[in-house]
């Protein structure tokens, strides 16, 4: 299981890039990363799961009288994860088919009921993905100090945060340089896969940290 945990993000990246590289499988790979398809729905599911995990972990820390700062961190993290999960599916707009309010539709680049596509923010979420990846790497570095034991990132998740950081950095580079190459297009599709890996990594992080309370 440890080996699977370490290899999974690397294998997922290689497989998806291979699907995008082939003319035969590229349409399938692009489709799977679009609205209301497996990659996006998986991101939503894991984000909501991780959000609940974070709030439960905060409650566990309260019972053990852990520092309030760490409880506040997990509560904030949990709320943000739930928000991300709901944003991913536009708060159910395309499941229930309700119209975007006119006031929001005017400033939303895709005329959807969400905040991440508002003018000025839409198309620049790679900064958030990069921040998550770098934050995870910093969290792994903090695992060396016992005082950060309850919030540090378990080193076994290094491959997850390394892959997320590298892919987010590549996507950001393409965006800054305004590239229109096949590589840039592949990174645009991979950004959806990175969001799925972020949600999964968050869930794993919270699961592993919850186990620390029982050890």
TORPA-4810 file (N, C-alpha, C, O; in nm, 3 decimals):
<nodes>
NODE_1_0.082_-0.121_0.000_0.000_0.000_0.000_0.086_0.126_0.000_0.051_0.224_-0.065_X
NODE_2_0.197_0.124_0.071_0.287_0.240_0.073_0.341_0.267_-0.067_0.350_0.382_-0.111_X
NODE_3_0.376_0.159_-0.136_0.430_0.174_-0.272_0.323_0.230_-0.366_0.352_0.318_-0.448_X
NODE_4_0.202_0.180_-0.355_0.092_0.230_-0.438_0.069_0.378_-0.410_0.048_0.457_-0.503_X
NODE_5_0.072_0.415_-0.283_0.049_0.554_-0.243_0.154_0.647_-0.303_0.123_0.758_-0.346_X
NODE_6_0.279_0.601_-0.307_0.389_0.682_-0.359_0.383_0.691_-0.511_0.407_0.798_-0.568_X
NODE_7_0.353_0.581_-0.577_0.360_0.574_-0.723_0.236_0.630_-0.792_0.244_0.677_-0.906_X
NODE_8_0.122_0.627_-0.725_-0.005_0.661_-0.791_-0.005_0.795_-0.865_-0.041_0.798_-0.982_X
NODE_9_0.034_0.908_-0.801_0.028_1.036_-0.873_0.120_1.041_-0.995_0.089_1.105_-1.095_X
NODE_10_0.234_0.973_-0.985_0.327_0.969_-1.097_0.267_0.888_-1.211_0.272_0.929_-1.327_X
NODE_11_0.210_0.772_-1.177_0.149_0.685_-1.278_0.030_0.753_-1.344_0.014_0.746_-1.466_X
NODE_12_-0.053_0.820_-1.265_-0.170_0.890_-1.319_-0.127_0.998_-1.418_-0.188_1.013_-1.524_X
NODE_13_-0.022_1.071_-1.384_0.028_1.177_-1.473_0.080_1.119_-1.603_0.049_1.170_-1.710_X
NODE_14_0.158_1.013_-1.594_0.214_0.951_-1.714_0.104_0.897_-1.805_0.107_0.918_-1.926_X
NODE_15_0.009_0.828_-1.745_-0.101_0.768_-1.823_-0.182_0.877_-1.892_-0.214_0.864_-2.010_X
NODE_16_-0.217_0.983_-1.819_-0.303_1.087_-1.877_-0.229_1.165_-1.986_-0.288_1.202_-2.088_X
NODE_17_-0.100_1.189_-1.964_-0.021_1.258_-2.067_-0.009_1.171_-2.192_-0.009_1.221_-2.304_X
NODE_18_0.001_1.039_-2.171_0.009_0.946_-2.284_-0.122_0.948_-2.363_-0.120_0.943_-2.486_X
NODE_19_-0.234_0.955_-2.292_-0.364_0.962_-2.359_-0.377_1.091_-2.440_-0.433_1.092_-2.550_X
NODE_20_-0.324_1.199_-2.386_-0.329_1.327_-2.456_-0.233_1.332_-2.575_-0.257_1.404_-2.671_X
NODE_21_-0.126_1.256_-2.567_-0.024_1.257_-2.673_-0.069_1.183_-2.797_-0.022_1.211_-2.907_X
NODE_22_-0.160_1.088_-2.781_-0.206_1.007_-2.895_-0.330_1.071_-2.959_-0.424_1.109_-2.889_X
NODE_23_-0.330_1.081_-3.090_-0.445_1.136_-3.161_-0.570_1.050_-3.143_-0.682_1.099_-3.147_X
NODE_24_-0.548_0.922_-3.122_-0.660_0.828_-3.108_-0.731_0.848_-2.974_-0.854_0.848_-2.968_X
NODE_25_-0.653_0.864_-2.868_-0.711_0.870_-2.733_-0.730_1.012_-2.681_-0.793_1.032_-2.578_X
NODE_26_-0.676_1.111_-2.752_-0.684_1.250_-2.705_-0.828_1.298_-2.685_-0.857_1.359_-2.581_X
NODE_27_-0.920_1.274_-2.779_-1.058_1.321_-2.757_-1.120_1.263_-2.630_-1.195_1.331_-2.559_X
NODE_28_-1.089_1.137_-2.602_-1.140_1.072_-2.482_-1.084_1.140_-2.357_-1.158_1.168_-2.263_X
NODE_29_-0.952_1.165_-2.356_-0.888_1.227_-2.240_-0.941_1.367_-2.215_-0.964_1.406_-2.100_X
NODE_30_-0.962_1.442_-2.322_-1.016_1.578_-2.310_-1.159_1.573_-2.257_-1.197_1.653_-2.170_X
NODE_31_-1.238_1.480_-2.309_-1.378_1.467_-2.267_-1.389_1.434_-2.119_-1.472_1.492_-2.049_X
NODE_32_-1.306_1.343_-2.071_-1.311_1.300_-1.932_-1.279_1.412_-1.834_-1.313_1.404_-1.716_X
NODE_33_-1.213_1.517_-1.883_-1.175_1.629_-1.796_-1.270_1.747_-1.807_-1.245_1.852_-1.747_X
NODE_34_-1.378_1.732_-1.884_-1.472_1.842_-1.902_-1.579_1.843_-1.794_-1.582_1.757_-1.706_X
NODE_35_-1.667_1.944_-1.803_-1.773_1.962_-1.703_-1.858_1.837_-1.689_-1.901_1.777_-1.788_X
NODE_36_-1.883_1.798_-1.563_-1.972_1.687_-1.530_-1.924_1.551_-1.580_-2.005_1.461_-1.603_X
NODE_37_-1.793_1.537_-1.597_-1.734_1.408_-1.633_-1.645_1.361_-1.518_-1.620_1.438_-1.425_X
NODE_38_-1.597_1.235_-1.523_-1.530_1.173_-1.408_-1.425_1.255_-1.335_-1.423_1.256_-1.212_X
NODE_39_-1.335_1.324_-1.407_-1.229_1.397_-1.339_-1.287_1.507_-1.251_-1.248_1.520_-1.135_X
NODE_40_-1.378_1.585_-1.305_-1.438_1.694_-1.229_-1.525_1.641_-1.114_-1.519_1.693_-1.003_X
NODE_41_-1.604_1.539_-1.142_-1.690_1.482_-1.039_-1.607_1.419_-0.927_-1.643_1.426_-0.810_X
NODE_42_-1.494_1.357_-0.965_-1.404_1.301_-0.865_-1.344_1.409_-0.778_-1.330_1.391_-0.656_X
NODE_43_-1.308_1.523_-0.839_-1.255_1.635_-0.763_-1.357_1.685_-0.662_-1.324_1.712_-0.546_X
NODE_44_-1.481_1.696_-0.706_-1.589_1.739_-0.617_-1.605_1.641_-0.500_-1.611_1.683_-0.385_X
NODE_45_-1.612_1.513_-0.531_-1.636_1.411_-0.428_-1.523_1.409_-0.324_-1.549_1.407_-0.204_X
NODE_46_-1.399_1.409_-0.371_-1.285_1.405_-0.278_-1.272_1.535_-0.199_-1.229_1.534_-0.084_X
NODE_47_-1.307_1.649_-0.261_-1.300_1.777_-0.189_-1.401_1.780_-0.076_-1.370_1.823_0.035_X
NODE_48_-1.523_1.735_-0.105_-1.626_1.733_0.000_-1.590_1.634_0.110_-1.608_1.662_0.229_X
NODE_49_-1.538_1.518_0.070_-1.494_1.419_0.168_-1.385_1.477_0.257_-1.390_1.464_0.380_X
NODE_50_-1.285_1.541_0.195_-1.175_1.598_0.271_-1.223_1.710_0.362_-1.173_1.726_0.474_X
NODE_51_-1.321_1.787_0.315_-1.375_1.894_0.398_-1.438_1.840_0.525_-1.417_1.894_0.634_X
NODE_52_-1.514_1.732_0.511_-1.575_1.668_0.629_-1.466_1.610_0.719_-1.474_1.621_0.841_X
NODE_53_-1.365_1.547_0.659_-1.255_1.491_0.737_-1.187_1.600_0.821_-1.155_1.578_0.938_X
NODE_54_-1.165_1.716_0.761_-1.097_1.825_0.831_-1.179_1.872_0.951_-1.124_1.897_1.058_X
NODE_55_-1.309_1.885_0.932_-1.395_1.931_1.042_-1.402_1.827_1.154_-1.405_1.863_1.272_X
NODE_56_-1.406_1.700_1.117_-1.405_1.593_1.218_-1.273_1.590_1.293_-1.270_1.566_1.414_X
NODE_57_-1.164_1.615_1.220_-1.033_1.616_1.284_-1.023_1.733_1.382_-0.964_1.720_1.489_X
NODE_58_-1.079_1.846_1.344_-1.079_1.962_1.434_-1.155_1.928_1.563_-1.115_1.970_1.671_X
NODE_59_-1.264_1.853_1.550_-1.341_1.813_1.667_-1.261_1.717_1.754_-1.265_1.725_1.877_X
NODE_60_-1.187_1.626_1.690_-1.102_1.535_1.765_-0.996_1.611_1.844_-0.968_1.579_1.959_X
NODE_61_-0.938_1.712_1.781_-0.835_1.791_1.847_-0.891_1.866_1.967_-0.822_1.886_2.067_X
NODE_62_-1.018_1.908_1.956_-1.081_1.977_2.069_-1.096_1.883_2.188_-1.076_1.924_2.303_X
NODE_63_-1.130_1.758_2.159_-1.144_1.659_2.266_-1.013_1.631_2.335_-1.010_1.603_2.455_X
NODE_64_-0.903_1.637_2.261_-0.772_1.610_2.319_-0.705_1.736_2.371_-0.589_1.733_2.414_X
NODE_65_-0.779_1.849_2.367_-0.729_1.977_2.416_-0.598_2.017_2.347_-0.504_2.064_2.411_X
NODE_66_-0.595_1.998_2.218_-0.479_2.039_2.138_-0.484_2.190_2.119_-0.587_2.252_2.144_X
NODE_67_-0.373_2.250_2.075_-0.369_2.397_2.055_-0.483_2.448_1.968_-0.516_2.387_1.866_X
NODE_68_-0.543_2.559_2.009_-0.655_2.617_1.934_-0.614_2.656_1.793_-0.696_2.654_1.701_X
NODE_69_-0.489_2.693_1.775_-0.441_2.734_1.644_-0.454_2.621_1.543_-0.495_2.644_1.429_X
NODE_70_-0.421_2.498_1.585_-0.432_2.384_1.493_-0.577_2.351_1.464_-0.611_2.314_1.351_X
NODE_71_-0.664_2.366_1.564_-0.806_2.343_1.540_-0.861_2.446_1.440_-0.939_2.412_1.352_X
NODE_72_-0.820_2.569_1.456_-0.864_2.675_1.365_-0.814_2.647_1.222_-0.884_2.673_1.124_X
NODE_73_-0.692_2.593_1.214_-0.636_2.560_1.082_-0.722_2.456_1.011_-0.756_2.473_0.894_X
NODE_74_-0.758_2.350_1.082_-0.837_2.243_1.020_-0.980_2.288_0.989_-1.038_2.246_0.889_X
NODE_75_-1.037_2.371_1.073_-1.171_2.423_1.045_-1.169_2.508_0.918_-1.255_2.493_0.831_X
NODE_76_-1.070_2.596_0.908_-1.056_2.681_0.789_-1.031_2.597_0.666_-1.090_2.620_0.560_X
NODE_77_-0.942_2.499_0.679_-0.908_2.410_0.568_-1.031_2.333_0.522_-1.054_2.316_0.402_X
NODE_78_-1.109_2.286_0.618_-1.229_2.209_0.586_-1.333_2.292_0.512_-1.392_2.247_0.415_X
NODE_79_-1.354_2.414_0.559_-1.451_2.503_0.495_-1.408_2.534_0.352_-1.490_2.535_0.260_X
NODE_80_-1.279_2.559_0.332_-1.227_2.589_0.198_-1.242_2.468_0.106_-1.274_2.485_-0.012_X
NODE_81_-1.220_2.349_0.158_-1.233_2.228_0.076_-1.378_2.206_0.033_-1.404_2.171_-0.082_X
NODE_82_-1.470_2.227_0.124_-1.612_2.213_0.090_-1.650_2.317_-0.015_-1.724_2.287_-0.109_X
NODE_83_-1.599_2.439_0.002_-1.626_2.544_-0.096_-1.573_2.506_-0.234_-1.640_2.525_-0.335_X
NODE_84_-1.450_2.452_-0.237_-1.390_2.409_-0.363_-1.474_2.300_-0.429_-1.498_2.303_-0.549_X
NODE_85_-1.519_2.204_-0.348_-1.601_2.095_-0.401_-1.731_2.146_-0.463_-1.772_2.098_-0.569_X
NODE_86_-1.795_2.241_-0.398_-1.919_2.298_-0.449_-1.894_2.385_-0.572_-1.975_2.387_-0.665_X
NODE_87_-1.782_2.458_-0.571_-1.746_2.540_-0.688_-1.723_2.451_-0.810_-1.757_2.489_-0.922_X
NODE_88_-1.666_2.334_-0.787_-1.631_2.244_-0.897_-1.754_2.203_-0.976_-1.745_2.182_-1.097_X
NODE_89_-1.867_2.190_-0.911_-1.990_2.151_-0.981_-2.088_2.267_-0.990_-2.207_2.248_-1.012_X
NODE_90_-2.034_2.390_-0.973_-2.118_2.511_-0.983_-2.239_2.503_-0.893_-2.349_2.546_-0.929_X
NODE_91_-2.219_2.446_-0.774_-2.324_2.435_-0.673_-2.446_2.359_-0.725_-2.560_2.385_-0.687_X
NODE_92_-2.417_2.264_-0.814_-2.523_2.178_-0.866_-2.602_2.239_-0.980_-2.707_2.186_-1.018_X
NODE_93_-2.553_2.349_-1.035_-2.630_2.419_-1.140_-2.663_2.330_-1.259_-2.775_2.332_-1.310_X
NODE_94_-2.562_2.251_-1.304_-2.586_2.171_-1.424_-2.654_2.038_-1.394_-2.688_1.962_-1.486_X
NODE_95_-2.675_2.009_-1.265_-2.755_1.891_-1.229_-2.903_1.929_-1.223_-2.990_1.852_-1.263_X
NODE_96_-2.929_2.050_-1.171_-3.067_2.093_-1.151_-3.113_2.195_-1.256_-3.230_2.233_-1.261_X
NODE_97_-3.017_2.237_-1.339_-3.048_2.322_-1.455_-3.120_2.452_-1.419_-3.222_2.486_-1.478_X
NODE_98_-3.065_2.524_-1.320_-3.120_2.656_-1.290_-3.029_2.763_-1.347_-2.907_2.745_-1.358_X
NODE_99_-3.089_2.876_-1.382_-3.017_2.982_-1.451_-2.928_3.062_-1.357_-2.958_3.078_-1.238_X
NODE_100_-2.819_3.112_-1.412_-2.729_3.198_-1.336_-2.794_3.336_-1.321_-2.840_3.393_-1.420_X
NODE_101_-2.798_3.390_-1.200_-2.854_3.525_-1.181_-2.783_3.625_-1.273_-2.662_3.617_-1.291_X
NODE_102_-2.857_3.716_-1.328_-2.803_3.811_-1.426_-2.685_3.890_-1.372_-2.589_3.915_-1.445_X
NODE_103_-2.691_3.928_-1.245_-2.583_4.008_-1.187_-2.451_3.931_-1.184_-2.345_3.991_-1.198_X
NODE_104_-2.458_3.799_-1.167_-2.337_3.716_-1.168_-2.296_3.677_-1.310_-2.178_3.670_-1.341_X
NODE_105_-2.394_3.652_-1.395_-2.366_3.612_-1.533_-2.287_3.719_-1.607_-2.206_3.687_-1.694_X
NODE_106_-2.310_3.847_-1.572_-2.242_3.956_-1.641_-2.093_3.959_-1.612_-2.015_4.005_-1.695_X
NODE_107_-2.053_3.912_-1.493_-1.911_3.920_-1.456_-1.843_3.784_-1.455_-1.724_3.774_-1.423_X
NODE_108_-1.916_3.678_-1.488_-1.860_3.543_-1.492_-1.821_3.510_-1.636_-1.905_3.518_-1.726_X
NODE_109_-1.697_3.474_-1.658_-1.647_3.452_-1.794_-1.716_3.337_-1.865_-1.717_3.333_-1.988_X
NODE_110_-1.776_3.243_-1.789_-1.848_3.132_-1.850_-1.997_3.136_-1.820_-2.070_3.042_-1.849_X
NODE_111_-2.042_3.248_-1.761_-2.184_3.270_-1.730_-2.239_3.159_-1.641_-2.354_3.116_-1.656_X
NODE_112_-2.155_3.113_-1.547_-2.195_3.005_-1.457_-2.208_3.058_-1.314_-2.161_3.167_-1.282_X
NODE_113_-2.273_2.978_-1.230_-2.291_3.016_-1.090_-2.170_2.967_-1.009_-2.177_2.864_-0.942_X
NODE_114_-2.062_3.043_-1.015_-1.942_3.012_-0.937_-1.858_3.138_-0.923_-1.884_3.239_-0.988_X
NODE_115_-1.759_3.132_-0.838_-1.671_3.247_-0.814_-1.539_3.235_-0.889_-1.478_3.337_-0.923_X
NODE_116_-1.494_3.110_-0.916_-1.360_3.094_-0.974_-1.351_3.135_-1.121_-1.242_3.141_-1.177_X
NODE_117_-1.465_3.162_-1.184_-1.464_3.209_-1.323_-1.503_3.356_-1.335_-1.531_3.404_-1.445_X
NODE_118_-1.504_3.427_-1.224_-1.533_3.570_-1.227_-1.419_3.642_-1.299_-1.303_3.604_-1.286_X
NODE_119_-1.453_3.746_-1.373_-1.353_3.822_-1.449_-1.239_3.865_-1.358_-1.260_3.921_-1.250_X
NODE_120_-1.116_3.838_-1.404_-0.998_3.871_-1.325_-0.943_3.752_-1.251_-0.823_3.745_-1.223_X
NODE_121_-1.031_3.656_-1.218_-0.989_3.535_-1.149_-0.988_3.416_-1.244_-0.899_3.331_-1.237_X
NODE_122_-1.087_3.408_-1.332_-1.096_3.296_-1.425_-0.972_3.285_-1.512_-0.924_3.385_-1.567_X
NODE_123_-0.920_3.163_-1.524_-0.802_3.140_-1.605_-0.672_3.158_-1.531_-0.565_3.141_-1.589_X
NODE_124_-0.680_3.194_-1.402_-0.557_3.216_-1.325_-0.553_3.130_-1.198_-0.481_3.161_-1.103_X
NODE_125_-0.630_3.023_-1.196_-0.634_2.938_-1.077_-0.508_2.853_-1.061_-0.492_2.785_-0.960_X
NODE_126_-0.417_2.858_-1.161_-0.292_2.783_-1.148_-0.210_2.834_-1.030_-0.129_2.759_-0.973_X
NODE_127_-0.229_2.960_-0.992_-0.160_3.014_-0.875_-0.205_2.940_-0.749_-0.123_2.912_-0.660_X
NODE_128_-0.333_2.909_-0.741_-0.385_2.837_-0.625_-0.332_2.695_-0.622_-0.297_2.643_-0.516_X
NODE_129_-0.325_2.631_-0.739_-0.273_2.494_-0.745_-0.126_2.491_-0.706_-0.081_2.401_-0.635_X
NODE_130_-0.051_2.589_-0.754_0.091_2.597_-0.720_0.109_2.623_-0.571_0.199_2.566_-0.507_X
NODE_131_0.026_2.708_-0.516_0.033_2.738_-0.373_0.007_2.612_-0.289_0.074_2.589_-0.189_X
NODE_132_-0.090_2.533_-0.330_-0.121_2.409_-0.258_-0.001_2.314_-0.264_0.038_2.256_-0.162_X
NODE_133_0.058_2.300_-0.383_0.173_2.210_-0.397_0.291_2.253_-0.313_0.351_2.171_-0.243_X
NODE_134_0.326_2.380_-0.321_0.439_2.432_-0.243_0.408_2.425_-0.094_0.494_2.394_-0.012_X
NODE_135_0.282_2.455_-0.058_0.242_2.446_0.082_0.258_2.306_0.136_0.298_2.288_0.251_X
NODE_136_0.226_2.206_0.053_0.243_2.067_0.095_0.390_2.032_0.116_0.424_1.960_0.210_X
NODE_137_0.476_2.081_0.028_0.619_2.055_0.043_0.674_2.121_0.169_0.759_2.064_0.238_X
NODE_138_0.625_2.241_0.200_0.665_2.307_0.324_0.615_2.227_0.444_0.684_2.213_0.545_X
NODE_139_0.493_2.174_0.431_0.436_2.092_0.538_0.518_1.967_0.564_0.532_1.922_0.678_X
NODE_140_0.573_1.910_0.458_0.660_1.792_0.474_0.788_1.831_0.546_0.836_1.757_0.632_X
NODE_141_0.843_1.948_0.513_0.964_1.996_0.582_0.938_2.018_0.730_1.026_1.995_0.813_X
NODE_142_0.818_2.062_0.765_0.782_2.087_0.905_0.770_1.959_0.986_0.772_1.963_1.109_X
NODE_143_0.757_1.845_0.917_0.741_1.718_0.989_0.865_1.682_1.071_0.860_1.591_1.154_X
NODE_144_0.973_1.753_1.049_1.096_1.728_1.127_1.084_1.778_1.270_1.156_1.731_1.358_X
NODE_145_0.994_1.872_1.293_0.980_1.932_1.425_0.856_1.879_1.495_0.746_1.890_1.442_X
NODE_146_0.872_1.821_1.615_0.760_1.763_1.691_0.645_1.862_1.717_0.529_1.821_1.724_X
NODE_147_0.677_1.991_1.732_0.573_2.089_1.765_0.469_2.103_1.652_0.357_2.148_1.675_X
NODE_148_0.509_2.064_1.529_0.417_2.072_1.415_0.358_1.936_1.380_0.299_1.920_1.273_X
NODE_149_0.372_1.840_1.469_0.331_1.703_1.442_0.186_1.692_1.396_0.156_1.614_1.306_X
NODE_150_0.096_1.768_1.457_-0.047_1.756_1.429_-0.090_1.820_1.298_-0.201_1.793_1.250_X
NODE_151_-0.006_1.904_1.239_-0.046_1.970_1.114_0.053_1.946_1.000_0.021_1.977_0.885_X
NODE_152_0.170_1.892_1.029_0.269_1.869_0.923_0.220_1.761_0.827_0.131_1.683_0.860_X
NODE_153_0.279_1.760_0.708_0.239_1.663_0.605_0.328_1.539_0.615_0.450_1.551_0.616_X
NODE_154_0.269_1.420_0.622_0.348_1.297_0.626_0.439_1.286_0.503_0.391_1.302_0.391_X
NODE_155_0.568_1.258_0.520_0.663_1.250_0.409_0.622_1.153_0.298_0.667_1.167_0.184_X
NODE_156_0.537_1.054_0.331_0.496_0.956_0.230_0.418_1.023_0.116_0.403_0.965_0.008_X
NODE_157_0.368_1.144_0.141_0.292_1.216_0.039_0.380_1.307_-0.047_0.329_1.390_-0.123_X
NODE_158_0.511_1.292_-0.035_0.603_1.377_-0.111_0.577_1.372_-0.261_0.577_1.476_-0.327_X
NODE_159_0.556_1.253_-0.316_0.536_1.241_-0.461_0.411_1.316_-0.505_0.409_1.373_-0.614_X
NODE_160_0.306_1.317_-0.423_0.182_1.388_-0.457_0.207_1.537_-0.472_0.170_1.598_-0.572_X
NODE_161_0.270_1.595_-0.370_0.291_1.740_-0.373_0.398_1.781_-0.473_0.394_1.892_-0.526_X
NODE_162_0.493_1.694_-0.498_0.596_1.724_-0.598_0.534_1.727_-0.738_0.561_1.819_-0.816_X
NODE_163_0.451_1.628_-0.769_0.385_1.622_-0.900_0.291_1.741_-0.918_0.289_1.805_-1.023_X
NODE_164_0.213_1.771_-0.815_0.121_1.885_-0.821_0.197_2.015_-0.846_0.155_2.097_-0.927_X
NODE_165_0.308_2.033_-0.775_0.388_2.154_-0.790_0.447_2.167_-0.930_0.442_2.274_-0.990_X
NODE_166_0.502_2.059_-0.981_0.565_2.062_-1.114_0.462_2.092_-1.222_0.485_2.177_-1.309_X
NODE_167_0.348_2.023_-1.219_0.245_2.044_-1.321_0.185_2.184_-1.312_0.158_2.247_-1.414_X
NODE_168_0.163_2.232_-1.190_0.108_2.367_-1.172_0.207_2.472_-1.221_0.168_2.572_-1.281_X
NODE_169_0.336_2.449_-1.196_0.440_2.542_-1.242_0.446_2.545_-1.394_0.463_2.651_-1.453_X
NODE_170_0.434_2.429_-1.457_0.434_2.422_-1.604_0.314_2.496_-1.662_0.325_2.568_-1.760_X
NODE_171_0.199_2.477_-1.599_0.077_2.544_-1.645_0.090_2.695_-1.629_0.049_2.771_-1.717_X
NODE_172_0.147_2.738_-1.518_0.167_2.881_-1.494_0.264_2.941_-1.596_0.242_3.051_-1.646_X
NODE_173_0.369_2.867_-1.628_0.467_2.912_-1.728_0.398_2.933_-1.863_0.420_3.034_-1.930_X
NODE_174_0.318_2.837_-1.902_0.246_2.847_-2.030_0.151_2.965_-2.031_0.133_3.032_-2.134_X
NODE_175_0.088_2.992_-1.915_-0.007_3.102_-1.906_0.066_3.237_-1.913_0.021_3.328_-1.983_X
NODE_176_0.177_3.248_-1.842_0.253_3.374_-1.841_0.310_3.404_-1.980_0.308_3.519_-2.024_X
NODE_177_0.359_3.300_-2.047_0.417_3.318_-2.180_0.311_3.320_-2.290_0.342_3.344_-2.406_X
NODE_178_0.184_3.294_-2.250_0.071_3.291_-2.344_0.099_3.197_-2.462_0.077_3.232_-2.578_X
NODE_179_0.147_3.078_-2.428_0.182_2.980_-2.531_0.057_2.916_-2.589_-0.042_2.897_-2.520_X
NODE_180_0.064_2.883_-2.716_-0.046_2.815_-2.784_0.006_2.687_-2.850_-0.030_2.655_-2.964_X
NODE_181_0.090_2.617_-2.778_0.152_2.495_-2.830_0.074_2.373_-2.781_-0.016_2.385_-2.698_X
NODE_182_0.110_2.256_-2.835_0.046_2.132_-2.790_0.075_2.108_-2.642_-0.010_2.057_-2.569_X
NODE_183_0.196_2.144_-2.600_0.231_2.128_-2.459_0.141_2.214_-2.371_0.092_2.168_-2.267_X
NODE_184_0.118_2.339_-2.412_0.033_2.430_-2.335_-0.110_2.377_-2.328_-0.175_2.386_-2.224_X
NODE_185_-0.158_2.323_-2.439_-0.294_2.267_-2.442_-0.304_2.145_-2.351_-0.404_2.124_-2.283_X
NODE_186_-0.197_2.065_-2.350_-0.195_1.947_-2.262_-0.196_1.990_-2.116_-0.264_1.929_-2.034_X
NODE_187_-0.120_2.095_-2.082_-0.117_2.145_-1.945_-0.252_2.201_-1.903_-0.290_2.193_-1.786_X
NODE_188_-0.324_2.258_-1.999_-0.457_2.311_-1.969_-0.551_2.198_-1.929_-0.628_2.213_-1.833_X
NODE_189_-0.546_2.087_-2.000_-0.628_1.970_-1.965_-0.579_1.909_-1.834_-0.659_1.869_-1.750_X
NODE_190_-0.447_1.901_-1.819_-0.390_1.841_-1.699_-0.423_1.921_-1.573_-0.418_1.868_-1.462_X
NODE_191_-0.457_2.049_-1.590_-0.493_2.129_-1.473_-0.614_2.069_-1.402_-0.624_2.077_-1.279_X
NODE_192_-0.705_2.009_-1.479_-0.820_1.943_-1.418_-0.778_1.817_-1.342_-0.831_1.787_-1.236_X
NODE_193_-0.681_1.746_-1.398_-0.628_1.626_-1.331_-0.554_1.667_-1.204_-0.562_1.598_-1.103_X
NODE_194_-0.483_1.778_-1.210_-0.412_1.828_-1.091_-0.512_1.861_-0.981_-0.487_1.833_-0.864_X
NODE_195_-0.624_1.921_-1.017_-0.726_1.951_-0.916_-0.779_1.824_-0.851_-0.807_1.823_-0.731_X
NODE_196_-0.792_1.718_-0.929_-0.833_1.590_-0.873_-0.727_1.538_-0.777_-0.760_1.489_-0.669_X
NODE_197_-0.599_1.549_-0.815_-0.491_1.504_-0.727_-0.483_1.588_-0.601_-0.450_1.536_-0.494_X
NODE_198_-0.513_1.716_-0.612_-0.514_1.803_-0.494_-0.621_1.756_-0.395_-0.595_1.746_-0.275_X
NODE_199_-0.739_1.727_-0.445_-0.848_1.680_-0.358_-0.813_1.547_-0.294_-0.839_1.526_-0.175_X
NODE_200_-0.754_1.457_-0.372_-0.715_1.326_-0.318_-0.603_1.341_-0.216_-0.604_1.275_-0.112_X
NODE_201_-0.505_1.427_-0.246_-0.393_1.448_-0.154_-0.442_1.508_-0.023_-0.393_1.472_0.085_X
NODE_202_-0.539_1.600_-0.031_-0.595_1.660_0.090_-0.663_1.555_0.176_-0.647_1.554_0.298_X
NODE_203_-0.738_1.466_0.113_-0.807_1.360_0.186_-0.706_1.265_0.252_-0.724_1.226_0.368_X
NODE_204_-0.601_1.229_0.179_-0.498_1.141_0.235_-0.425_1.209_0.351_-0.398_1.147_0.454_X
NODE_205_-0.393_1.335_0.333_-0.326_1.413_0.438_-0.407_1.412_0.566_-0.353_1.390_0.675_X
NODE_206_-0.537_1.436_0.554_-0.623_1.442_0.672_-0.641_1.304_0.735_-0.647_1.292_0.857_X
NODE_207_-0.651_1.202_0.651_-0.664_1.066_0.703_-0.540_1.026_0.782_-0.551_0.973_0.893_X
NODE_208_-0.423_1.053_0.726_-0.298_1.016_0.792_-0.275_1.097_0.920_-0.222_1.044_1.018_X
NODE_209_-0.315_1.223_0.919_-0.299_1.304_1.040_-0.398_1.266_1.149_-0.368_1.277_1.267_X
NODE_210_-0.517_1.220_1.108_-0.613_1.173_1.207_-0.560_1.048_1.278_-0.586_1.026_1.396_X
NODE_211_-0.487_0.966_1.203_-0.429_0.844_1.261_-0.325_0.877_1.365_-0.302_0.797_1.457_X
NODE_212_-0.260_0.993_1.353_-0.158_1.032_1.451_-0.217_1.043_1.592_-0.148_1.021_1.691_X
NODE_213_-0.344_1.076_1.599_-0.409_1.092_1.730_-0.432_0.960_1.800_-0.456_0.956_1.920_X
NODE_214_-0.426_0.850_1.723_-0.449_0.718_1.782_-0.319_0.644_1.807_-0.320_0.533_1.860_X
NODE_215_-0.208_0.703_1.768_-0.078_0.637_1.786_-0.013_0.686_1.916_0.097_0.642_1.950_X
</nodes>
